[in-house]
Amino acid sequence: MIRLQKLAKASAEMELSRLGAQAGAIEEENTALFRMHSDRFDGSAAIVPANIIMRRLETNKMRQAQLGERMIAQRQELVRVSRTLQILDRRLHALGQVMERFEAAAEMDEYIGHLLAKGSI
């Protein structure tokens, strides 16, 4: 169960980083589009018409909004998986401590049984 949660956490982290990379790529594209648009006013030859640049900027704005929502959902999923993993780790640790105590008690019982059988006590 813990291994599955670790895989789910790694998957959520990878998805979050992928979404972040997509958002970064959109930002870079927007910067380039704004630069192209401002170059039109600097007297440079306009290769790309302004309406195409504006349409692409609007499309990118919608994509950024969608990515933002997906990133929020992915962060929430990552937090949920992380909490579940922490709970499972704590339970495993507690179980290990109980098992150690049980083994120590069994060893003491066995030792006392041997002492009683020898008649030392």
HUJO-V443921 format. One record per residue. N is the residue number from 0. RES is the residue in one letter. NEAR is the number of other C-alpha atoms within 10 Angstrom. Layout:
BEGIN
n;res;near
N;RES;NEAR
N;RES;NEAR
END
This chain:
BEGIN
n;res;near
0;M;8
1;I;14
2;R;9
3;L;10
4;Q;17
5;K;15
6;L;13
7;A;17
8;K;21
9;A;15
10;S;13
11;A;20
12;E;16
13;M;13
14;E;17
15;L;20
16;S;14
17;R;13
18;L;17
19;G;15
20;A;12
21;Q;15
22;A;20
23;G;13
24;A;12
25;I;17
26;E;15
27;E;12
28;E;15
29;N;18
30;T;13
31;A;13
32;L;19
33;F;14
34;R;11
35;M;18
36;H;18
37;S;14
38;D;14
39;R;15
40;F;10
41;D;9
42;G;8
43;S;10
44;A;9
45;A;14
46;I;9
47;V;12
48;P;11
49;A;15
50;N;10
51;I;11
52;I;17
53;M;14
54;R;11
55;R;15
56;L;18
57;E;13
58;T;11
59;N;17
60;K;15
61;M;12
62;R;15
63;Q;17
64;A;12
65;Q;13
66;L;16
67;G;15
68;E;12
69;R;15
70;M;19
71;I;13
72;A;13
73;Q;19
74;R;16
75;Q;13
76;E;17
77;L;20
78;V;14
79;R;13
80;V;19
81;S;18
82;R;14
83;T;16
84;L;20
85;Q;14
86;I;13
87;L;15
88;D;13
89;R;12
90;R;12
91;L;13
92;H;12
93;A;12
94;L;12
95;G;12
96;Q;12
97;V;12
98;M;12
99;E;12
100;R;12
101;F;12
102;E;12
103;A;12
104;A;12
105;A;12
106;E;12
107;M;12
108;D;12
109;E;12
110;Y;12
111;I;14
112;G;12
113;H;13
114;L;12
115;L;11
116;A;10
117;K;9
118;G;8
119;S;8
120;I;8
END
